[in-house]
Structures are given as C-alpha cells and as structure tokens.
Amino acid sequence: MQGEAWGRVGEVARLFARLGVTAFGGPAAHVAVMEDEVVRRRGWVRGDEFADLVGASQLIPGPNSTELALHLGYRRGGWWGLVVAGGCFIVPAVLIVWGIAVAYVRYGVRVDAQAVLSGIQPVMVAVVTQAVWRLRGVVWQPVWGRVMAAGSAVAVVAGVDEVRVLLGVVAVSLAWGWWRAGGPLGGAGRGVVMGAMGGVPWGGAAAGAGVAAVTPGVLFQQFALIGSVLFGSGYVLLAFLRTTFVTRLGVLTEGQVLDAILIGQVTPGPVFSAATFVGYLLGGHAGAAAATAGIFLPAFAAVALTAPVVGRLRASPVLRVMLDGVNAASVVLLGAVVVASARAVVPDVLSLGILGGAILLLRAGAASGWVLLGGGVAGVLRLL
C-alpha cells in the first residue's frame, strides 16, 4: 500500500477512534455525527452517497451505525480502512463496558447499587417503549410491513422465538418481493424459495436449546447467530437476549438483561457492546471476549460482502420488500419485550410511578441520559 493510501487509513483511524469514545446517544446520534464529519467537514463522500450507505447498512443484519462506520472506512481507506474503522469505533465501547461488567459483578449485589438499578430499570423500559412508539411508522406505512407485523404478532403469541420469526419473515418477504419484481416462481425458482423457507426451523426450541453449560464457545455461537439475523433498532437486541439467556437457557434474570442494554445505551459506541457485559456475567473475561467477537463478526462479513455493490443493493426492489418486512417484525418483537420486561421490573407502585414519569418526560423531549439519571436518584430515595 502506498503512502497516500496509508495516510487515508490513518485519517479513518483518528476519526473513528475519537467517535468511539465520544459518540453517545445511540445509533441515530451516531449517524448524525458521522454525516457531519465525513460529508460536511471532510468531504469524504457526497450527501447522496452517504444516504446510500445508510440505506445499505439497513439492508443487512447487525448494528447499523457500526456497519455505517465500516462502509465509510471502506470508502476512504479500502479494505484496511474497513477493518480500522470498525476496530476503532467498537473497541473503546467494549473496553468501557467490560470494565463496568467487572464492577457490576463485584459490587452490583450491594444494597445501594441494587437500589439504583431498581430505579433505572423501569426507565429503561420507558426508553424502549419510546423507541417502539417512534418506530410505529415502520409497521404502518408500507402495506407489506402491516402484513408481516400481523404475522409476527401471531407467531410471538404462539411461542415462536425471535430468530425463527425473523428468518421466516426474511424468507417470505424475499419470495413476495421476487414475485412482485417479476421473478419466475415456477420450476427451479419455486424450488429455491421453498427450500429457503423449509430451512427455517419454524417450531420447537431454538438451536442449541439443550446446552447445559454456557461456555465461551456457546456464547460465541449464540451471539454470532444473533448478529447474523438481527435487523432494526439496537434495542431489538433486548428481545434476543431475553429469549436466549432468560427464557431458553435460564442463566440471566430480566433485570440483568435490562442492565446490559442500559449499559450499552449510556456508554459511547454501539449498543451491541451489551454483548460484552452479558459475556462477562456468564463466562468471565473469556466469555466477554467470545460474546464480543460473536456479535460483531457478522457485521464485518456482511459489509465486506456488500460494500463493493452498494448501488445495486440499494436499488433492488426485492431487498426493499425484505427490509419492510423485517423492520416491521422487529418493532413487534420489541413491543413484546416491553410487556414482558415491565412485568418483571415494575413490581410495585413506586416502580410504576417511575415508569409513567419517565414515559411522560421522554414524550416531552427530555434526553434519555438525564431521565435515566433521574431514575437512579429515585431508586436511591428508596433507602431514605
């Protein structure tokens, strides 16, 4: 690689290392900051090119803002730029969450820490509720989104887990989009679509349900699966964590899962760094490393495969239909988690009051960070 090319990789490293320690506020805020930095300030890409990259990151599973960073790194510094952008954006968040996880395990059982968490957890439910409300248009605007939302709701009530719901929605949406685009569904074409749908495990327990011990290998496997199929808001990760580690494996509580998402939200960088927290809780340092690698590697692979063909990917009517379906299903899954989590972490009148107050403050435009801080203070007041 020539000196100029390495210079561009250095620019990528400096920008995303800084964003990795200062990019608070979640995916929407990350996208806004990246647009300001790479379009307005540096001119690495044009505005329309940036919009295409945002759309491309939404068409593939994984953390959208992280994938946008990978796309921008590739545009500026090629393959090395992709790797460096991802590492610099992810690693600071992971290290911060890793340190918090160590402190959580060591001190989280103390009465005062539990009191703080008892006030923050209802606020976290309110934050997720607000996210569902903001995303409601994803369900109702496209007709296909309504259809898939209804189907997903029926599947959730019937007890189908999140991975199967999303894989089913992907298969059905691809089939419908292909048909709408004029693709032949007879002969070999029908065989391909039916084969994809037949490969979705529609019933029964999820893969690996018989796992007796949550080893680092199991953590890597489970988080790699989640990272490979999770579309939509980073909050949808909450649904997958709950199903995998609370309902199916029974190794975490509802409160611990909410704490993981909370920590991923209030620290800089991607919300998916919550996987590091869960990994440490279940497997110590080896578990944290395995969970982190598992959740983020699919994003690197997906961007590496799609970055050279972003224009064609964004223009595909078939993939647009798939995106409508999976986004709608993701909102439904998130709504189901709100109901389940509220039952678990709102056991009394004070918790219900914190939840209601947090919803009102968020609806009024208050920043989630300040509302979370207020919830922690309300939890401490329990001790007085």
N, C-alpha and C positions, 0 to 999 in steps of 0.2 A: 504494500500500500504506500502511495506517495505521500510526501509531507503535507500537501494540501488536504488530502483525504483524512489523514490522521488529525489534522487541525480541526476538521469538521466533527470528528468523533469527540475530540476534546471539548468543543462547544456543546455538544449533546450532553456530555458528562457533567459539565459545570451547571447547565440549566437544570437538568433533572435531579441532580444531587441537591440543589437548592430547593426545588419543589418538593423533594422527598422529606424535607424537614420543616417546610413552611406551608404545605398545601393542606390546610384544614378545610372542613366544610362539606366533605363528601363529593361524589362524582360530578354533580352539576357545577360545583365551585371549581373543581379541578379543570373541567372542560373550559370554563370561562377564563381561568388563569392561563391555560395553555394557548388559547386563542389570542389573548393579549400579548403573550410573549413571542409566539412564533409567527403570527400574522402581522400584528401592528408594530411591534418593537423590532423584530429581527428580519421579517420578510422571508422566512424560510419557505413558506407556501402562501399561495393566494387564498382569499377568503372562500372561494368556491371549492378549492382543493381541500381546505380544512373541513368544510361541510361534508365532502365526500368521505373523508377519513372518519369523521364522527359516525356517518351512516354505516360505513363498513365495519366499525367496531361494534355496532349494534346488531349486525347480521350474524355475528359469531358468538358462541358462548364464552363466558368469562367476565372478568371485571372490566367494564367499558373504559373507564379513564386510564387504567393501566394499558389496555390494548391501544388506546389512542396515543399514549406515550411511545409505545413500541412502533406504531406506524410512523409517527413523527421522527423518531430516531432513524428508522429505515430511510425515510425521505432525505434526511440531512446527511447521514453517515453510512448508508448501505447496511449490510448485514451486521457489521461491528457496531454501527450506530443503534440498530435494533436491540442488540444484547446489552449495550452500555446504558441505553435509556431505561430499559426495564430494570436492570440491576440498581441503578442509581435512584430510581423512583420507589422501588419496593423495599430495598434493604434498610433504609433508615426507619421506615414504619415498622418493619418486622423486628428490628432490634429494640425499639421503644416498647412495643407490645410484649416482646419476650421478657424484658425487664419488669414490666408491670405484672406479668404472669407469675414470675418468681416471687414478687412481693405479695401478690394475691394469695398464693399458696401458703406463704409464711405467716402473713398477718390477716388474711381475709376472714378467718374464723373468730377474730376478736369481736367483742360485742359492739364497739363503736363502729368498726368497719361494716359489720352486718347492718347496723342502723342506717349508715349512709346508703348502702346498697338497697335497703328496703324502701328508701325514698326515691332512688334513681330508677329502679326497675319499672315502676308504674309510668314514669316519664318516658322511658324507652318505648313502652307500649304505645304511648301517645305519639311519639315521633314516628313510629311505624304506621300508626293509624293515619297520621297526616300524609305520609308517603302514599298510602293506598288512595286517599282522597284526591291527591294531586294527579295520580296516575289513572283515575277513573275514565278519563277520555280515551285512554289506550284501549279500553274494553268496548266503549260505546260508539266511537267514531267509525271504524270500519265494520261492515256487516259481518265479515268473516271473524273478526275479533269477538263479536257477540256470540256467534255460534260456538267458538272454541271456549269462551268463558263459561257458557252454559254447560257444555260437555265436561269441562274441567271440574265445575262445581259438583256435578253428579258423581264424577269419579272420586272426588275427595270425600263426599258424604258416604260413598260405598266403601271407603277404606283403602283406595289405591294410593300408593305413596307418590311423592313428588317426582322422583326420577321417571317412573313409568308414565305419569301424567304428561310430563314434558316430552318424553320420547314419542309417546303416542300422538301428541299434538304436532310435533315435527313431521312425523310420517304422514299423517292425514293432510296437513297443510301443504306439504310438498306434492302430494297426489292431486289435491284440488288446484293448486297453482299451476301444475303441469297441464292439467286438463284445460284450465282457463286460457293458458297460453297456446293451446292447440296441439299439445303433445299427444302422441298416439298412446292410448291406454289399452290397446288390444295387443295380443300376441306377446312379444318379448317385453314391451313397455309395461303391460299389466303385471307381468311376472316380476319385474324389478320392484315395482311399487308394493305389490302384495308380499314379496319377500322381505322388504324393509319393514312393513307393518307386522309381519309374522315374527320378525326378530325382536319385537318389543315384548318384554315379559309382562303381560297385562295383569296377571293375577298372582296371588301368593305373596310371600315375603320377599324382600329385596335381596339382591345378590349378596352373599356373604352373611346372611342373617344368622347362620349357625355359629358365628365366630364367638369363641368363649373368652378370649383374651385380646385386649386392644393393644397389639404390639405396634412398634413403629412401621412395620411392613403393612399392617392392616390400616393404620392411619394414612399412609401414603396412598394405598389403594382407594380408600373411601373418599379422600379429598381429591384425588385425581378424577374419580368418577363425577363428583360434584362439579369440579372445574370444567369438565367436558360437556356438561348438559345445562348449566345454569345460565339462563338468559335474564334480561331485565335488570331491575334495580339491585344494587348490592344488598339491600335489605332482604331480598328473596333468599339469600344465604341462610337467614334465620330459619326458614321453612325446612331447608335441607339438614341443617344442624339438628333441629328438633326431631325430625323423623329418624335420622340415622343414630344419634347418640342418646336421645331421651327415650323415644318410643321403641325403637327396634333393639338397640344394644343395651339400653338401660344403664349407661355409665355416667350420665350427667343429669342434673336437675334442670327444670325450666329456668330457674333463676340463673344458673351458671351459663346457660346458652344466651340469655339476655345480657348478662355481664360481658360475654365475649363480643357480641355485636356492639354493645355500648362502647367498649374499649376500642374496637375497630373504628367507630364513628368519631370519637373525640380525640383520637390521635391523628397526626398528619398521614397522608398517603392513602392507599386503597383500604376500603372497609374489609376486604378479604384477608387482611392481616389478622383478623379474628381467628383464622385457622391456626396461627401460631400459638395463640392463647389456649385454644382447645387442645392442641397437640401437647403443650407443656403440662396442662392439667392431667392428661391421660397417660403421658409417656415420658415426662421429664424433658431434658434437653434433646434427646434423640427423637422423642415424639414431636417436639416443636419443629425440628429440622425436617422430619418426614412430612408432617402436615403442610408446612410452608411450601416445600418442593412440589407436593402433590397438587395443591390448589392453584399454583401459578404456572407450572409447566405447560398445561394445555393451552393457556393464553399465548405463550411464546410460540407453540407449534401452530396454533390457528392463525396468528398474524404472519408467521413465516410463510404459510401456505397461501394466504390471501393478499398480502401486501403487493406482490407484483401484478395482481389482476384486479385492483380495487375498482377501476372504472367499470369493468364488465360485471363485477359482483353487485355493485350499487345499482346498475341498470336492469338487473334481472327481475322480471315480474313474478317469477316463481318464488324467488327468495323474499320478495316483498310480502307476498301472501304468508309465507312461513313466519316472517317476523311479526306480522299482525297476530297470528295465532299464538306464538309463544309469549309475546308480551302480554296478551290478554290472559293467558293461563297463569303467567307469573303473578299478575295482580290478584287473581282469585286465590292462588296459593298463599300469597301474603296476607290476604284477608282472613283466611282460615287460621293462620298462625296468630293473628291479633286476638281472635276469640279464645284460642287455647291458652295463650300466654296470659291474657287478662284473668282467666280463671285461676291460674297458678300463682300470680304475683299481686293480686288485688284481694287479699283475704279479709280486709276489714274496712270500716268506714273511712278511716284516715287515708288509707291507700286509694280508695275510690275517690276521695276528695282531691288527692294529688293528681290522679289520672285526669279527672274532669278539669281541674285548673290548668294542667299542662296543655290539654287539648285547646282550651279557650285562648291561652297565651300564644300557642303556635298558630292558631287561626287568625290571631290579631297581628301576626307578622314578627313575633319575638324570635330571636335567634335560638336554635336548638341548644347550643352550648350553654347559654345563660339559663334556659329552662331546666336543663339537666343539673346545673349547679344549684338552682333553687330546690330541685327535688332532693339533692343530697342534704341541703340545710334542713329541709322539712324532716328528713329521716333522722337527723341528729336531734331535732327537737323532741323526738320520741323519748329520748333519755332524760329529759328535764321533768 
